[in-house]
Amino acid sequence: MQNQKTFKLEFVALMASLMSIVALSIDALLPALPNIGTYLKVTNANDNQLLITMIFLGLGFGQLVFGPLSDSFGRKPIVYIGFIVFIIASVICVTTESFEMMIVGRVLQGIGLSSPRSLALSMIRDSYSGDYMAKIVSIVVMFFILVPVIAPTLGQFLITFFDWKSIFYVNLIFGVIIMVWFWLRQPETLAIKNRIKFSSHLFIDGTKEFFKYKEAVAFTFVSGFITGSFMVYLSTSQQIFQEQYNLGHMFPYIFASLAISVGLATFLNSRFVVKFGMWRIAYYAAIAYTIISVLYVLIFFSGNNPSIYVLLSFFALQFFAVGFLFGNLRALAMQPLGHIAGIGAAINGFISTVMAVPIANYIGGFVSTSVLPLFIGFSLFGILSVLVFVFLKKKKVSFNT
């Protein structure tokens, strides 16, 4: 493990790019959901949300396979395997005329992309530790956030001048470029001496080891709460702005502006996390996240939507808090798992994602005529997150950072 606090721009940019393939596959497709639904003869508009949420299901399950394998065979070969799965899944998505097969393709895309997404975190953990690891994660997330800023606009451009299938082709081209860059420039981060011998008990033993660390388990659950409530926004945002506010033509720009709020917070986190510590920042961010959402619920409990400017203000504040949570929660969960970084990242990602998908699907079903259910979800899972922090604080869990 790299103990020196050295910053390598290319490493950070490459890790962010590996994670960005996921963001591009999700966010660029958002403006095209009605087009795909029409093409595949979807009758219920809420079903279009599955094109977003089900890729997360694949991301969760895929990590369970690729994470443990990377602990035995190294990070790089497993990233290549994941990308091959992604290519096959993309072919399914652009050739099918069945909504059910499209869902299968999206799940497979998630499985394939779970490899670069989770192993990027493993490679960061191989190289850094403590609050400086949280700093690197924050910088990676900051670069990663640039994709949601431009992806919906890119998707809108592609469906305007081509069709929705072109979004999948652009994703593939971007992925190929990143994989070639990764192949040429990124050395293996897991030394042979640190690899775990492959066996049929590899995953079981790794899972037992993971659950020995209560703080890792606790922050994995908090990640699930925050990711789940945020995923509701991802899967319903196009529907909210187009159908509830009649602003479909402005959707890419609204989505981008809110993504900037997350990006600004992750930038500030990268500047302050070493000074103030990832635990403290994440704790206060969870409190802020909860207060903002509860305030919205109290003010607009009637269910009537506020003006677009008020809604965007609440969203911006909410996502500003999220920017301080995502990187720090992952870093807090991974901190004690350096010796099983691959399996640790896999279980962390699996649990948080599998928690998030049903949360998003359930709450998303209520977001038809009002934004209120979205903020009720934010409030509920924000409160649960704060309770976890309070529980850990009372137990005086010590974090070796």
Protein Blocks (a to p, Z undefined) as FASTA:
>chain_A
ZZbdcddfklmmmmmmmmmmmmmmmmmmmmmmmmmmmmnopablklmmmmmmmmmmmmmm
mmmmmmmmmmmnojklmmmmmmmmmmmmmmmmmmpccfklmmmmmmmmmmmmmmmmmmmm
mmmmmmggcjllmmmmmmmmmmmmmmmmmmmmmmmmmmmmmcfklmmmmmmmmmmmmmmm
mmmmmccfbdfklpccddfklmmmmmmmmmmmmmlmmmmmmmmmmmmmmmmmmmmmmmmm
mmmnopmmmmmmmmmmmmmmmmmmmmmmmmmmmmnopklmmmmmmmmmmmmmmmmmmmmm
nopacdfklmmmmmmmmmmmmmmmmmmmmmmmmmmmmmmmmmmmmmmmmmmmmmmmmmmm
mmmmmmmmbcklmmmmmmmmmmmmmmmmmmmmmnopacdZZ
